[in-house]
Amino acid sequence: MNPTPIPCRPDCGACCTAPSISSPIPGMENGKPAGVRCIQLTAANLCAIFGQAERPACCSGLNPSEEMCGTSREEALLWLTQLERATRP
């Protein structure tokens, strides 16, 4: 069963901070480590390259869900951090 999609929570950005990204990101050509804020995350915690070809495929494939996002930014950070640890090579 797929997680239920929900709208992105305003001023969150947890999915642009908690996970590592191995693909190049404009301004972060070597990707980004887990727990580091993506350089493309704006002050309003929105993706500056959303919908653009430069956005990594792993980011484009990540959709907000109740399971991932929880009820707060803190819950989302916790869930994503635990997932990052569980899927480390």
N, C-alpha and C positions, 0 to 999 in steps of 0.2 A: 504494500500500500504506500503510495506517495504521500509525503507530508502535505498538509493543507496550506496552499499559498495564501499569504496575507500581504497587505501593503507594507512597504518599508517604513520603519518607525522613524519619525523625524528626529534629527539630532542624535543619532545613534552611532553609526560607523563601526560597530563591533566587527563586522565581517571584513572590514578594511584595516583592521588592527590585529586581531587575534591570530588568524592563520598565516602561515608562511606562504609565499608565492615564489615559485622557482622561475617563472617566465619573466622576461624583461618587461618593465613598466617604464614609460617615459619619465626620466629623472631618477630611475632606479634600475639601471640596465642589467644588474645581476639579480633582480627580483628583490624580495624583502624577507627578513627573518620574522618568525612568529613574535607577536607582541609589539611589533614596531608599526607605528602609524604609517600608512601609505602616503607617499608624497602627493598623490593625486586626490587625497581626501581634503575637501575644503574646510574652512572654519565652521561652516554649517553642517559638517559631517556628511557631505554629499560627494559622489564621485565626479571629479572634473572631466573625466573622459568617458562617462557613461554613454553607451550607444556608439562609440567611435571604434574604428578598426584597431587602434592602439591598445585598447582595453584587453587584458589577458583573457583567454578563453575560460580559464578557471573562474574568473570573476563573473563573466557573462553567464556561466552556467549555474551560478549560485543564486537561488531564489529564496526570499524570506519565507519562513514557515513558523507556525506556533512552536514546534519542537525546538527549532534553532534559536528563535528570537526570544522565547519566553515572554515575560511581562515587563521587562526592563532592559536597558543597555547592559547592566551588570549581569543579569541572567544570561544574556546572549554572549557576553565575553566569557563567562564561566563555561558555558556549553561548548563554544568554539575552541577554547583553550584545552578543554578535556579531549575533544575530538582531535585536535592537533597532536597532543601527546600520545593518544592511542594509535595514531596512524604514522608516527615517525618511522623512517626507515631504520 
